[in-house]
């Protein structure tokens, strides 16, 4: 897809505050960079756009359905609400992110964002 490297190959995992058993907690969200760039290198912006566009096209093919939601401000992104998983792809200033989110956690986020907008 691209020769951009992932300079920060970290993955973020968010777990539920309350454990479901003595040892385990539900995973709310996993996020990882599909590509990133060095901050301040505006010449890489077109290539990040290309990475994002190719990624979401491939996600569309794999998921077999159109996105459930999309946005363009303050970042650009797409979201697919599937029966057991919410998949989001987002492009920011310096990276392309993929999020795998539990539907319950996504619903909580949606309700929180809606209440913030209502205030």
VEXBA-69724 format. One line per field, with one value per residue (C-alpha): x negated, y, z. Coordinates in Angstrom, 1 decimal. Each point is the difference from the previous one (the first is absolute). Example, Ala and Ser with C-alpha at 12.3 -4.5 7.8 and 13.67 -1.06 7.14 Angstrom:
X	(-12.3  -1.4)
Y	(-4.5  3.4)
Z	(7.8  -0.7)
This chain:
X	(0.0  -2.7  -3.6  0.8  -1.3  1.9  -2.5  2.0  1.2  1.9  3.5  2.4  2.4  2.8  1.7  3.1  -0.2  1.8  -1.3  2.4  -1.8  -2.7  -2.7  1.4  1.5  1.8  -1.9  1.7  -2.3  -3.2  -1.6  -3.1  -1.7  0.3  -2.6  -1.6  -2.4  -2.5  1.7  -0.6  -0.5  2.9  -1.4  1.2  3.7  0.9  -1.5  1.9  3.2  -0.9  -0.6  3.3  2.0  -1.6  0.7  3.6  0.6  -1.5  2.1  3.1  -0.9  -0.6  3.0  2.3  2.1  0.0  -1.1  2.6  -1.3  -2.7  -1.4  -2.4  -0.6  -2.3  -1.4  1.2  1.4  2.4  1.9  1.5  2.5  -0.1  2.0  -2.9  -2.5  -0.3  -2.8  -1.3  -2.7  -1.3  -2.7  -1.6  -2.8  -2.7  1.5  2.7  1.8  2.2  2.2  1.8  2.6  2.6  3.5  0.9  -3.0  0.8  3.6  -1.3  -2.3  2.9  2.2  -2.8  -0.7  3.7  0.4  -3.0  1.6  3.3  -1.6)
Y	(0.0  2.5  0.2  2.1  -1.7  -0.2  1.8  -0.6  -3.6  0.2  -1.4  1.5  -2.3  1.3  -2.3  0.2  1.6  -2.9  -3.6  -2.6  -2.7  0.1  0.3  1.2  3.3  0.5  1.7  3.3  1.1  -0.9  2.8  -0.2  2.2  -1.2  2.6  3.1  2.7  2.3  3.0  3.2  -1.8  1.5  -1.5  -3.4  1.1  -1.1  -3.4  -0.4  0.8  -2.7  -2.5  0.9  -0.2  -3.4  -1.3  1.0  -1.5  -3.3  0.2  0.5  -3.0  -2.2  1.2  -0.3  3.1  3.7  2.0  0.6  3.5  2.4  3.4  2.6  2.3  0.3  -3.2  -2.1  -3.4  -2.8  -2.4  -3.4  -1.3  -3.8  -2.5  -0.8  2.8  3.7  0.7  3.6  1.4  3.5  2.2  2.7  2.5  -2.6  -3.5  -2.3  -1.9  -3.1  -0.6  -3.3  0.9  -2.1  1.1  0.6  2.3  1.8  0.5  1.5  2.4  1.0  0.8  2.0  2.0  0.6  1.3  2.3  1.4  0.6  2.0)
Z	(0.0  1.0  1.0  3.0  3.2  3.2  2.2  3.2  -0.2  3.3  0.5  2.6  1.8  2.2  2.4  2.1  3.4  1.6  -0.4  -1.2  2.0  2.7  -2.6  -3.3  -1.3  -3.3  -2.7  -0.9  -2.9  -1.8  -2.0  -2.3  -2.6  -3.5  -1.1  1.4  -0.8  1.7  1.4  -1.9  -3.3  -2.0  -3.2  1.2  0.4  -3.6  0.7  3.3  -1.9  -2.5  2.8  1.6  -3.3  -0.8  3.5  0.1  -3.5  1.2  3.2  -2.2  -2.0  3.0  2.0  -2.9  0.9  -0.3  3.1  2.6  0.8  -1.3  1.1  -1.4  3.0  2.0  -1.6  -2.9  0.7  -0.7  2.3  -0.5  2.6  -0.3  2.2  2.3  -0.7  -0.9  -2.4  -0.5  -2.2  0.6  -1.6  2.1  -0.5  0.2  -0.1  -1.1  2.8  0.1  3.0  0.9  2.5  2.0  -0.9  3.7  0.4  -3.3  1.2  3.2  -1.9  -2.3  3.0  1.6  -3.1  -0.5  3.6  -0.5  -3.1  1.8  2.7)
